[in-house]
Amino acid sequence: MNRSVGTIIVVLVASLLAAAQTKDYSVVPLNIGVFSPADAAHLYNPGGEPYHVMGVQIAALYGEAHLLTGVDVSGLQSTWREDARGITVCGLRSVVEGDVSGFQTAGLVNQTGGSVGGFQTGGIYNAAGGDVTGFQTGGVYNGVGGDVSGVQVGGVFNDVNGSFKGVQVGGFYNEIDGEFQGVQLGAVNRVANATAAVQVGVVNVNDEFDGLPVAVVTHVKDAPSHWELSIDASQFIDVAYRSGSKRVYNYFALGVRADSYFRWSFSYGLGYRFPGKKLSIDVGARSRYVHEDRFFTTELNLLHTVGVLFAYLLSPQLSVTFEPTINLWQSVIHDGKDIAPYTGSPNSYDDVWTRSWFGATLGVRY
């Protein structure tokens, strides 16, 4: 009885593995082995290459064939000399020299010579020579030679040589060499040409950018940047730098106030531009950290300012500026009486002094 059952199984497997010729490929519905060529396809059909696995391939260590339509599971690595359509799962490395349609995952590395359509995830990195449409995630790195449409997540950095439409998230660095539409999140971001984008990071560096960049530092090659020298109603003299996109800018300033004793400050802020031929308007908010008594003050000692700055162009490079402001002093050191340009009633809550006033700044912009 057992012998008869065994014979039936052998005949069944042999019939499944018989080479059904379609075009130039030997079709294999089930291919099981330890490593290629020590597998069922080579055993039952030696010399039948190239093989087209239309079904399931399972390799304990290493599997290799030309085409996949179905499911591939390999303990260490699988290599497909042409396309893979379906699901390929590898313990360490998955290599597809053509296109991937479906799901490709590996414990360490995915390498695709062509395009990816679907889902590609690698424990360390993914590399696609063509386009990616769908979802791509790598523990460290994602590299794409063509365009991306979808979602790309890299633990450390992402690099796209073509255009990008969708969401890109990188733990440290993102780079897109083509046109970008969508959302980009990373510590450092670089885009060649963003046409409708939101960019969030610590440092954003772009050639062209039309959208909303949010960062501590944003630099856009084709957007205006300005140096300013100004004095405000609190007698702080500031050297400031404004840079960003054509609309949204970052504000950095170093200031001094010389009165009974020396004070210096560092300011940071954000704003929005309304450019004009002769008269431009900047609406922004900034905070000034005031150092006094010693070179670095570690206690809370801030001056917050909201203002509307009017810049009138005198020459192609030089403007005069006037900015009405609303100011709020916030400190645990003193009530800001000698900072405010005129006296008013301070407030104190939980050992924090506050005082507010209207003021203005006058300056020149280059």
C-alpha positions in Angstrom: 0.0 0.0 0.0 2.7 2.4 1.0 4.6 1.5 -2.1 1.6 2.2 -4.3 1.1 5.7 -2.7 4.7 6.5 -3.2 4.5 5.5 -6.8 1.5 7.7 -7.3 3.3 10.7 -5.7 6.3 10.3 -7.8 4.2 10.0 -11.0 2.3 13.1 -10.0 5.3 15.3 -9.2 7.0 14.1 -12.4 4.0 15.1 -14.5 3.8 18.5 -12.8 7.5 19.1 -13.5 7.3 18.0 -17.1 8.5 20.8 -19.4 5.5 22.3 -21.1 7.1 24.5 -23.8 5.7 28.0 -24.1 7.7 30.2 -26.4 11.3 29.7 -25.4 10.8 28.8 -21.8 10.4 25.5 -20.0 7.3 26.0 -17.7 7.8 24.6 -14.2 4.8 24.6 -11.9 6.7 23.4 -8.8 10.4 23.7 -8.2 11.9 22.5 -4.9 15.5 22.1 -4.0 18.5 22.9 -1.8 20.2 25.2 -4.2 20.2 25.7 -7.9 20.9 23.5 -10.0 20.3 20.9 -7.3 16.5 21.3 -7.6 13.6 19.5 -9.1 13.5 21.5 -12.4 17.1 20.5 -13.3 16.7 17.0 -12.0 13.6 16.1 -14.1 14.4 18.3 -17.1 18.1 18.7 -17.4 19.1 21.1 -20.1 15.6 22.6 -20.2 16.7 26.2 -19.4 15.5 28.9 -19.5 12.9 28.0 -16.8 9.7 29.8 -16.2 8.4 29.0 -12.7 4.6 29.3 -13.0 3.6 28.3 -9.5 6.0 27.9 -6.5 9.7 27.7 -6.1 11.2 26.8 -2.7 15.0 26.7 -2.1 16.6 25.8 1.2 19.7 27.9 0.3 19.7 29.4 -3.2 17.2 29.4 -6.0 17.7 30.6 -9.6 15.6 30.7 -12.7 14.6 33.1 -15.5 11.0 34.0 -15.0 8.7 33.9 -11.9 4.9 33.9 -12.0 3.9 32.9 -8.5 5.7 32.5 -5.2 9.4 32.2 -4.5 10.8 31.4 -1.0 14.6 31.0 -0.5 16.5 30.5 2.7 19.4 32.7 1.7 19.1 34.1 -1.9 17.2 33.9 -5.1 18.2 35.2 -8.5 15.7 35.8 -11.3 17.5 36.5 -14.7 14.5 38.3 -16.0 11.2 39.3 -14.4 9.5 38.3 -11.2 5.7 38.5 -11.0 4.2 37.6 -7.7 5.8 37.1 -4.3 9.5 36.6 -3.6 10.8 36.1 0.0 14.5 35.6 0.8 16.3 35.3 4.1 19.2 37.5 2.9 19.2 38.7 -0.7 16.7 38.9 -3.5 18.0 39.7 -7.0 15.7 40.3 -10.0 17.6 41.4 -13.1 14.3 42.5 -14.9 11.1 44.0 -13.4 9.3 43.2 -10.2 5.5 43.1 -10.1 4.1 42.2 -6.7 5.9 41.7 -3.4 9.7 41.5 -3.0 11.2 41.2 0.5 14.6 40.2 1.9 16.2 40.2 5.3 19.1 42.3 4.0 19.1 43.4 0.3 16.8 43.7 -2.6 18.3 44.4 -6.0 16.2 45.0 -9.1 17.6 45.9 -12.5 14.4 47.1 -13.9 11.2 48.7 -12.4 9.3 47.8 -9.3 5.5 47.8 -9.2 4.0 46.9 -5.8 5.8 46.5 -2.5 9.6 46.2 -2.0 11.1 46.0 1.5 14.7 45.2 2.6 16.3 44.9 6.0 19.3 47.0 4.9 18.7 48.4 1.5 16.7 48.4 -1.8 18.2 49.3 -5.2 16.0 49.6 -8.3 17.5 50.5 -11.6 14.2 51.7 -13.1 11.0 53.2 -11.8 9.2 52.4 -8.5 5.4 52.5 -8.3 4.0 51.6 -4.9 5.7 51.2 -1.6 9.5 50.9 -1.0 11.1 50.6 2.5 14.6 49.9 3.5 16.2 49.7 7.0 19.1 51.9 5.9 18.9 52.9 2.2 16.7 53.1 -0.8 18.2 53.9 -4.3 16.1 54.4 -7.4 17.5 55.0 -10.9 14.2 56.2 -12.4 11.0 57.8 -11.1 9.0 57.1 -8.0 5.3 57.3 -7.5 4.1 56.2 -4.1 5.7 56.0 -0.7 9.4 55.6 0.1 10.8 55.1 3.6 14.5 54.8 4.4 15.9 54.4 7.9 18.9 56.6 7.1 18.7 58.0 3.5 16.9 57.9 0.2 18.3 58.7 -3.3 16.1 59.1 -6.4 17.6 60.0 -9.7 14.3 60.8 -11.4 11.1 62.5 -10.4 9.1 61.8 -7.3 5.3 62.0 -6.7 4.1 60.9 -3.2 5.7 60.7 0.3 9.4 60.3 1.0 10.6 59.7 4.6 14.3 59.4 5.5 15.8 59.2 8.9 18.7 61.5 8.0 19.0 62.4 4.3 16.7 62.6 1.2 17.6 63.5 -2.3 15.5 63.9 -5.4 17.3 64.9 -8.6 14.1 65.4 -10.7 10.8 67.1 -10.2 9.0 66.6 -6.8 5.4 66.7 -5.9 4.3 65.6 -2.4 5.6 65.4 1.1 9.3 65.0 2.1 10.4 64.3 5.7 14.0 64.1 6.8 16.7 65.8 8.8 18.4 67.0 5.6 16.5 67.3 2.4 17.5 68.2 -1.1 15.3 68.6 -4.2 16.2 69.8 -7.7 12.7 71.1 -8.6 9.7 71.0 -6.3 6.5 72.2 -8.0 3.9 71.4 -5.3 5.5 70.2 -2.1 5.7 70.2 1.7 9.2 69.7 3.0 9.9 69.2 6.7 13.4 68.9 8.1 16.3 70.5 10.0 18.1 71.6 6.8 16.4 72.0 3.4 18.5 72.7 0.3 16.8 73.1 -3.1 17.5 74.4 -6.5 13.8 75.4 -7.2 11.0 75.1 -4.7 7.3 76.0 -4.9 5.5 74.9 -1.8 5.9 75.0 2.0 9.4 74.3 3.4 9.6 73.9 7.2 13.1 73.7 8.7 15.6 75.4 10.9 17.5 76.3 7.8 16.0 76.5 4.3 18.0 77.5 1.2 16.5 77.7 -2.3 18.9 78.6 -5.1 16.5 80.6 -7.2 14.8 82.4 -4.2 15.8 85.8 -2.7 18.0 86.0 0.4 18.8 89.2 2.3 21.2 90.6 4.8 19.8 93.3 7.1 21.1 95.9 9.6 18.5 97.3 12.0 17.8 98.9 15.3 14.5 98.4 17.3 12.7 100.3 20.0 14.4 98.3 22.7 17.8 99.6 21.4 19.0 96.2 20.1 21.2 96.5 17.0 20.9 93.4 14.8 22.6 91.9 11.9 20.1 89.5 10.3 19.9 87.0 7.4 16.6 86.0 5.8 16.6 83.0 3.4 14.1 80.4 2.3 11.8 79.8 -0.6 10.1 82.5 -2.7 7.4 82.8 -0.1 8.5 81.2 3.3 11.7 82.3 4.9 13.9 81.7 8.0 15.2 84.5 10.1 18.6 84.5 11.9 20.1 87.5 13.8 22.8 88.4 16.1 22.2 91.5 18.2 23.9 93.7 20.8 22.5 96.3 23.3 25.1 98.5 24.9 23.7 100.4 27.9 24.7 100.2 31.6 26.1 96.7 30.9 26.7 94.6 27.8 23.9 92.4 26.4 23.9 90.2 23.3 21.3 88.1 21.7 20.6 85.4 19.1 17.2 85.4 17.3 15.4 82.9 15.1 12.1 83.2 13.4 9.9 82.3 10.4 7.9 84.4 8.1 6.0 84.8 4.8 6.9 87.1 1.9 4.6 89.2 -0.2 7.0 90.4 -2.9 6.5 93.5 -5.0 8.3 95.5 -7.6 9.1 98.5 -5.3 7.4 97.7 -2.0 7.6 94.2 -0.5 6.0 93.0 2.7 7.2 90.3 5.2 5.0 89.0 7.9 6.9 87.1 10.6 7.5 86.0 14.2 10.8 85.6 16.0 12.2 84.9 19.4 15.3 86.6 20.8 17.4 84.9 23.5 19.1 87.6 25.5 22.4 86.9 27.3 23.3 89.3 30.1 25.4 89.3 33.3 27.6 86.7 31.7 28.4 85.6 28.2 25.9 82.7 28.2 22.7 83.1 30.1 21.1 79.7 30.8 17.9 80.9 32.5 14.7 81.8 30.6 15.3 85.3 29.2 13.4 85.8 25.9 11.9 88.6 23.8 9.2 87.4 21.4 8.3 89.7 18.4 5.6 89.6 15.8 5.9 92.2 13.0 4.9 93.3 9.6 8.0 94.6 7.7 7.8 97.0 4.8 10.8 97.1 2.5 11.1 99.9 -0.1 13.5 99.3 -2.9 16.0 102.1 -3.5 18.3 100.3 -6.0 18.4 96.8 -7.4 20.4 95.6 -4.3 19.4 98.1 -1.5 16.2 98.7 0.4 15.1 100.6 3.5 12.9 98.8 6.0 10.3 99.7 8.6 8.5 97.2 10.8 5.8 97.9 13.4 5.9 95.2 16.1 4.2 93.6 19.0 6.6 92.4 21.7 6.4 90.1 24.7 9.2 89.9 27.3 9.5 86.5 29.2 12.1 86.0 31.9 12.9 84.5 35.3 15.8 87.0 35.8 14.0 90.4 35.8 10.7 92.1 34.7 12.2 93.7 31.5 11.7 97.3 32.7 15.0 98.4 31.2 14.3 96.4 28.0 10.9 97.9 27.2 11.0 101.4 25.5 8.4 102.8 27.9 7.1 101.8 31.3 4.1 99.5 31.7 2.8 97.0 34.2 4.6 93.7 34.3 3.0 90.4 35.2 4.4 87.5 37.2 3.2 83.9 37.2 5.0 81.0 38.7 8.3 83.1 39.0 8.2 84.1 35.3 8.0 87.8 34.5 6.2 89.0 31.4 5.8 92.5 29.9 4.4 93.5 26.5 4.6 96.6 24.4 4.2 98.0 20.8 7.5 98.9 19.1 9.1 99.2 15.7 12.4 98.6 13.8 14.2 100.6 11.3 16.9 99.2 9.0 18.5 98.7 5.6 18.4 95.5 3.5 20.9 94.3 1.0 
